[in-house]
Amino acid sequence: MRTFSAFTVLSGLLLLGAGCASWSDDVQSPVPVVISPDQQNPILHLRVGQTIALELEENPTTGYRWTGEIIPADVAELTQDEYKVPDSPLMGAPGKREYKLKALKAGKATWQLRYVRSWEPDTPAEQLKISLDVQE
């Protein structure tokens, strides 16, 4: 089993809307951050109420789809989990899985993402674990 590689992310980069968040006073507007594919277990520092946007390459024609969970679930919640079709006219071209996650309360959590086929849930092709550190 491999973990998070350039294949799984758009343009070889993971784009996060708040990442190791700069402490802007406006918690409603995402702050862009880039994490390289070889970075293991990134830590995102967020403020309560702040939202991050995550975009991952996904190709459902292969049977693979990104799934995930936040543990514990009371620190943050997914407010969007949507597949965007590719702009390419080529059949089988990958699209994007777009997530939005909102920090709910101060605390620490782990966002575990897995790129799996529904009939092989125990054998992910890719996985990503993001640590969330939410402050007041």
N, C-alpha and C positions, 0 to 999 in steps of 0.2 A: 504494500500500500504506500503510495506516494503522498506527500503532503504538498499543499499549495504550490503550484508551479506557474510559470509564465503562460502555459496553455489555458489555464482557467480564468485568466483575467483579461479584460479589455486592454489591448495594446501593450501587453506585458506589464501593466501596472494596476494596482488596486487603487481606485479613486474613492476617497472617503470625504464626506461633506464636512467633517469636523475633526477627524483624526486626533492627534495629540493636540487637542483643541487649544487654539489661542483663546485667551480669556476675554473675549469681546463682551461688552455689556448687552449686546443684542443676542439673546439665546435662541431667538426664533429663526435667524438667518444662518444657514449652514456655512461653515468656514472650510474651504477646500484644503485637503491634506493628501499627500501621496505616500504610499507605503510600497516598497519594492517587494516583488514576489518571493525573494529569498529571506525576507525578514520573518523570523519565527515568533509566533505569539506576541503580536504587537499589543501595546497598551494604549488605550484611548482615554484621555482625561477630559471629562465633560462636566458641564454644570447642569443642575436640575433644570428641566425644561428645554434643554438644547437638543436639537435633532441632527443626526448624521445621515448622509446618503451614501449607500454602497452600491456599486455597479459591478457585476461579474459577468463574464462571457458564459453563455449557456447555449447548448445545442440539443434541443429536445428531439431532433430527428435521430439522434444516436441512443435515445432512451434516457439520457442523463438529465438531471435537474438538480438545482441547488435547493437544499432543505436546511433548516437550522432551528436552534432553540437557544433561549437565553436562560441561564441558570445563575442565581434564582430569578424568577420571572417578575418579581415586584420592583426591581431596580430600574428596568428599562422595558419598553414594549415596541414591537414592530407596528408601525403605522401604515406601511406599504410593503407589499410583496407582489411584484408584477413582472411579467415577461414582456419585453418589447421585441417585436419582430425586427429582423435585420433590414437595413436599407438596400442590401444587395439583391439583385434579381436572380442570383444563382440559387438553385435548388439545394437545400441542405446547409446553407450558410448559417453560422451561429448568430444568435441575437444576444440580448442582454437581460439579466435578472436584476431588477432594481428594487433595492430595499431602502426603507427609511426607518430609523430607529430613534425613539425619543427617550431621553433620560427622565425617569419619574421621581426618584428619590435618591438621597445620598447613600452610597454604599459601593460594594464591588460585585461584579458579575462577570460571567464568561458567556460570550456569544460563540457557539459552536456551529460551524457551517460545514456541510458535507455535500459533495457532488456525487450523487448516486442514481442508480436505476431503481425503479420501484420494486422490481422483482429480485434485486440484490442489495437490500438495505444494509447488510453487514459488510459490504465490500466497496467502500467509496473509492472512486478514481482519484479524487482530490479531497482535501479537507483544510479548513482554516479555523483557528481558534483565536478570538480577539478578546483580550481582557478589557473590561470597562471599569473605570474608576470615576465615579460620579460624586461631585462635591456640591455643596450648597451654593 
